Amino acid sequence: MPMMRRGRIGGWARELKRDVVALWIAARDRRTPLAAKLVAGAVAAYALSPIDLIPDVIPVLGYLDDLLIVPLGIALALRLIPAPLMREFRAAASRRERPRSLVAAVAVVCVWLLALADLAAFWLR
């Protein structure tokens, strides 16, 4: 891969990580509109979760959430958050460490357990 393309991809990845933290901040700010809070909170919680809904070991699908779902969720949240607020949240995110969402990890585990229970019930019929 040419050096220039690697640089652009690395910059995009850094911006994506910063935006996830900015959305985490936006979801907790009282000035953020309610719809934006809900979307930003869900996207940030999922992106910051240490467990993926689709494990990365599953070929192609495992990276689908990282390459499509999270960026599309971020794009939707960015459309809902006023630009001046988002600039402020991005500046704050640049100064913070990346948090982890244990609540989202628990939610992902619950989804997997429900899916396994449903699959077991289907096989036992």
Phi, psi and omega in degrees: 000131179301149183301321183297318180294318177300320179296319179293319180294319177297320177295319178297318180295319178297318178296321179297315179297318178296318181294326177297315178294321178298322177292324176299318177293317181299322181295339181257357183268134183292340181279346181285131177303150186303313180300319179294321178300315182296313180293312181299318179297316181294315181295314181295317180299316180294314182293328182271354179292136178287353181239130178274148175295319176249108182302143182294344180286345177281119184306139178063301183298329182298331179260358181300317181294321181291326185265337183237304188297310182295310179298323178292322176296319178297315181300317178297314180298320180296328178290333184271340183264128178304138184305316179298322177294318182295323176299318179296316180294322178295319178298318178294321180295327179294337182262358185252159170279158180285119179284171174241144179253097178286330177298316178294324178298317178296319178298318179295318178299319178297319178299316179297318179295319177296320178296319178294320178296319178295319178295319178296318179296322178295317181290329183281346178286000000 
